[in-house]
Amino acid sequence: MTEDWYEQMIEEPIRNLVKLLRDNGFNTTCSCGHEMEIECGFFPGDDIKRLDDLLFNSEHRNYSLTWHIDRVDGYLSSGLFIKIRRC
């Protein structure tokens, strides 16, 4: 992925965080700069602690992580929403 892709496809307010997550192995599937929200593929395990450490060590202090499981057309999928709170 090139920097141009990020500039063309990801809204500015959330672009650096999407890049940080992707560069560290988290597959983002959707993001919204207006809401400061990111959805990424997620499987339970050690990744939640690694993700929390990554966000906290990148100076994010106010956020929520919400894991969801959906069944669509008979298939299970899971994901994780990351919501950055502006204080």
NORURDA-V335373 format. One record per residue. N is the residue number from 0. RES is the residue in one letter. D_CENTER is the distance of its C-alpha to the mean C-alpha in Angstrom with 1 decimal. Layout:
n-><N;N>
res-><RES;RES>
d_center-><D_CENTER;D_CENTER>
//
This chain:
n-><0;1;2;3;4;5;6;7;8;9;10;11;12;13;14;15;16;17;18;19;20;21;22;23;24;25;26;27;28;29;30;31;32;33;34;35;36;37;38;39;40;41;42;43;44;45;46;47;48;49;50;51;52;53;54;55;56;57;58;59;60;61;62;63;64;65;66;67;68;69;70;71;72;73;74;75;76;77;78;79;80;81;82;83;84;85;86>
res-><M;T;E;D;W;Y;E;Q;M;I;E;E;P;I;R;N;L;V;K;L;L;R;D;N;G;F;N;T;T;C;S;C;G;H;E;M;E;I;E;C;G;F;F;P;G;D;D;I;K;R;L;D;D;L;L;F;N;S;E;H;R;N;Y;S;L;T;W;H;I;D;R;V;D;G;Y;L;S;S;G;L;F;I;K;I;R;R;C>
d_center-><16.7;18.5;17.8;19.5;16.8;14.1;16.8;17.9;14.8;12.1;13.4;14.6;13.3;9.6;10.7;11.0;7.7;6.3;9.5;9.3;6.4;8.4;11.6;11.0;10.7;7.2;7.6;5.3;7.8;7.8;7.3;10.1;11.6;14.3;12.5;9.8;7.3;4.0;4.8;4.8;8.2;9.5;13.0;14.7;16.2;15.8;12.2;11.4;13.8;12.6;9.0;11.0;13.4;11.2;9.9;13.5;15.2;13.5;15.3;12.8;15.1;14.2;11.1;10.7;8.9;10.4;11.2;13.0;15.7;17.3;20.5;21.0;24.3;25.1;22.0;19.5;15.8;13.1;9.4;7.1;6.3;5.1;8.2;9.7;13.5;16.0;19.1>
//
